[in-house]
Amino acid sequence: DYSEQGRIDNIRRAQMIAEYLCNNECDVVVSLVAPYEWLREEFKSRHNVNEIYLHTSELRGREHYFAKDYEVPEENFLEIDTTDSSIDECINKILKEFFK
């Protein structure tokens, strides 16, 4: 569900699956809305994680799905604003940052 506890439970399950896959030598990409900075930072403190804060100011008609309590990252993350960027530009920014 979309309650605070429901979101926390969902994020923790995703983290557990990612951790399991990493422990089995898989490369893992997790894409989800994780609105609570403390929860993201807790996971990053235990694992080698590259956090990407992907956002836009463009209105797309799905704003009613936004996490109103989303906490923007404050440190140790890559910011990508997709408002005026193509998919290729965003991918290149990720590759340049994490695969030098």
Residue, then its C-alpha position, 0 to 999 in steps of 0.5 A: d500500500y502507499s502508507e508510510q509503513g507500506r512504502i518502508d516495507n516495499i523498499r526494504r524488500a527491494q533492498m533485500i532482493a538487491e542485496y541477495l543478487c549482489n551477494n550472488e555476483c549479479d549487477v543490480v539496478v533498482s528503480l523505485v520511488a524511495p521517499y525516505e532519505w534515512l532509509r536510502e542512506e541506511f542501505k548506502s552505508r552497508h553497500n556500494v550503491n550509486e544513488i541517482y535522483l531522477h526528476t523533472s519539472e515537466l507536467r505529465g499528468r501523473e502528478h497525483y501519484f507523486a510521493k508528497d513526503y519525498e525527501v530529496p537526497e542531500e549528499n552522495f548522489l547523481e542528480i539528473d533533471t530530465t526536463d530538457s534532456s533526452i534519454d541518451e543524454c541522461i544515460n551518457k551522464i550516468l555512464k560518465e559518472f559511474f563508469k569512468 
